[in-house]
């Protein structure tokens, strides 16, 4: 998904609201991720967005508005998800 949509303008971030920088670095030594990971050690973003389940995924439009939220694991390669992503990418800011 990341490689397919990055060139089309879709930006991906992982936000970690639980662990320290050191814990994330140890995890990444064993589990490489091409996605940037943003640390929210004080859970400010998590509280702002109402994150209470992990993982929680958000799709944010070009205007910065949260348009979709998925609690728990989500199949972002499915027909419905791809359709939503394509629609958001087609919108103008």
HELIX and SHEET records of a PDB file:
HELIX    1   1 UNK A    2  UNK A    6  1                                   5    
HELIX    2   2 UNK A   21  UNK A   30  1                                  10    
HELIX    3   3 UNK A   44  UNK A   49  1                                   6    
HELIX    4   4 UNK A   79  UNK A   90  1                                  12    
SHEET    1   A 2 UNK A  13  UNK A  16  0                                        
SHEET    2   A 2 UNK A  36  UNK A  39  1                                        
SHEET    1   B 2 UNK A  56  UNK A  60  0                                        
SHEET    2   B 2 UNK A  66  UNK A  71 -1                                        
END                                                                             
